[in-house]
Amino acid sequence: MYRDAVARDSKVYDQAYFDHWYRDPRYALFHHGMLPRRVQLAVAASEYLLERPLRSVLDVGCGEGRWRPLLKQVRPRIRYVGVDSSAYVVARYGKRRHLRLGRLGQLGRLGLEGRFDLIVCSDVLHYVERDELRRGLRAIARLLEGVAFLELFTSEDTTEGDDLDFQRRSGAFYRRQFKAAGLIPLGLHCYAGRALRDRLASFERGGS
């Protein structure tokens, strides 16, 4: 996250928001190369544990679907589904990039078909209220076949950037929520679900 947020009383994920945080070089959320490295990590972790190429990805809080072209580069036939709460994003890119309108806490009611080899929820969890977080994590766990990449920041981290609505919660709080949802930490923001639980070696699991 990068400091100097857009001056507003409430967050609106409209074109101005995405222009500011994703296209303005003064505030761009990702330096060159950061997003491709995240994609490489998530794909490699998923395929390592599944022991096969990725077939499906669910991207929660996907924004404009920036993960999609990078995933398609390495797995052209992958089924990609993006979910985002921005009406602007879905109206502009929904059909072309397979994005649908929805919030994290609504995942269980969106009628998503099947389970997903990789579920991405990057830079989202620390912006939602506790009840929505819990509902969303339970839904992610139910939909997960392989690995979830759940990138977040806690009150113990040094952050800068879009701090509007940022929820300053401890790492211990998140660890409890992941455990309650049945998500197993692997390290580097990656989590396995129940489908892989019995296949994990001791040191494939992250620390407690």
GIQUI-V450284 format. One record per residue. N is the residue number from 1. RES is the residue in three letters. NEAR is the number of other C-alpha atoms within 8 Angstrom. Layout:
N|RES|NEAR / N|RES|NEAR
//
This chain:
1|MET|8 / 2|TYR|11 / 3|ARG|10 / 4|ASP|8 / 5|ALA|9 / 6|VAL|7 / 7|ALA|4 / 8|ARG|5 / 9|ASP|4 / 10|SER|5 / 11|LYS|7 / 12|VAL|6 / 13|TYR|11 / 14|ASP|10 / 15|GLN|8 / 16|ALA|7 / 17|TYR|10 / 18|PHE|10 / 19|ASP|9 / 20|HIS|11 / 21|TRP|10 / 22|TYR|11 / 23|ARG|9 / 24|ASP|9 / 25|PRO|6 / 26|ARG|4 / 27|TYR|13 / 28|ALA|12 / 29|LEU|9 / 30|PHE|8 / 31|HIS|6 / 32|HIS|5 / 33|GLY|7 / 34|MET|8 / 35|LEU|9 / 36|PRO|8 / 37|ARG|8 / 38|ARG|8 / 39|VAL|11 / 40|GLN|8 / 41|LEU|8 / 42|ALA|13 / 43|VAL|10 / 44|ALA|8 / 45|ALA|10 / 46|SER|13 / 47|GLU|11 / 48|TYR|8 / 49|LEU|9 / 50|LEU|9 / 51|GLU|6 / 52|ARG|6 / 53|PRO|7 / 54|LEU|12 / 55|ARG|10 / 56|SER|10 / 57|VAL|14 / 58|LEU|12 / 59|ASP|14 / 60|VAL|13 / 61|GLY|13 / 62|CYS|13 / 63|GLY|9 / 64|GLU|6 / 65|GLY|10 / 66|ARG|8 / 67|TRP|10 / 68|ARG|9 / 69|PRO|7 / 70|LEU|10 / 71|LEU|11 / 72|LYS|10 / 73|GLN|7 / 74|VAL|6 / 75|ARG|10 / 76|PRO|7 / 77|ARG|6 / 78|ILE|11 / 79|ARG|7 / 80|TYR|10 / 81|VAL|10 / 82|GLY|14 / 83|VAL|15 / 84|ASP|15 / 85|SER|9 / 86|SER|11 / 87|ALA|9 / 88|TYR|9 / 89|VAL|13 / 90|VAL|13 / 91|ALA|7 / 92|ARG|6 / 93|TYR|11 / 94|GLY|11 / 95|LYS|7 / 96|ARG|6 / 97|ARG|9 / 98|HIS|10 / 99|LEU|14 / 100|ARG|10 / 101|LEU|10 / 102|GLY|10 / 103|ARG|11 / 104|LEU|11 / 105|GLY|11 / 106|GLN|10 / 107|LEU|12 / 108|GLY|9 / 109|ARG|6 / 110|LEU|7 / 111|GLY|5 / 112|LEU|7 / 113|GLU|4 / 114|GLY|5 / 115|ARG|8 / 116|PHE|13 / 117|ASP|14 / 118|LEU|17 / 119|ILE|14 / 120|VAL|11 / 121|CYS|14 / 122|SER|12 / 123|ASP|10 / 124|VAL|10 / 125|LEU|11 / 126|HIS|12 / 127|TYR|9 / 128|VAL|11 / 129|GLU|7 / 130|ARG|6 / 131|ASP|7 / 132|GLU|10 / 133|LEU|12 / 134|ARG|11 / 135|ARG|11 / 136|GLY|13 / 137|LEU|11 / 138|ARG|10 / 139|ALA|10 / 140|ILE|11 / 141|ALA|12 / 142|ARG|7 / 143|LEU|9 / 144|LEU|16 / 145|GLU|11 / 146|GLY|14 / 147|VAL|16 / 148|ALA|15 / 149|PHE|13 / 150|LEU|12 / 151|GLU|11 / 152|LEU|10 / 153|PHE|9 / 154|THR|10 / 155|SER|9 / 156|GLU|7 / 157|ASP|6 / 158|THR|5 / 159|THR|8 / 160|GLU|9 / 161|GLY|11 / 162|ASP|11 / 163|ASP|9 / 164|LEU|7 / 165|ASP|7 / 166|PHE|9 / 167|GLN|8 / 168|ARG|7 / 169|ARG|9 / 170|SER|9 / 171|GLY|9 / 172|ALA|6 / 173|PHE|8 / 174|TYR|9 / 175|ARG|8 / 176|ARG|8 / 177|GLN|10 / 178|PHE|11 / 179|LYS|9 / 180|ALA|7 / 181|ALA|10 / 182|GLY|10 / 183|LEU|12 / 184|ILE|12 / 185|PRO|12 / 186|LEU|12 / 187|GLY|9 / 188|LEU|4 / 189|HIS|10 / 190|CYS|14 / 191|TYR|13 / 192|ALA|15 / 193|GLY|15 / 194|ARG|9 / 195|ALA|9 / 196|LEU|11 / 197|ARG|9 / 198|ASP|6 / 199|ARG|5 / 200|LEU|8 / 201|ALA|6 / 202|SER|5 / 203|PHE|5 / 204|GLU|7 / 205|ARG|11 / 206|GLY|9 / 207|GLY|6 / 208|SER|3
//
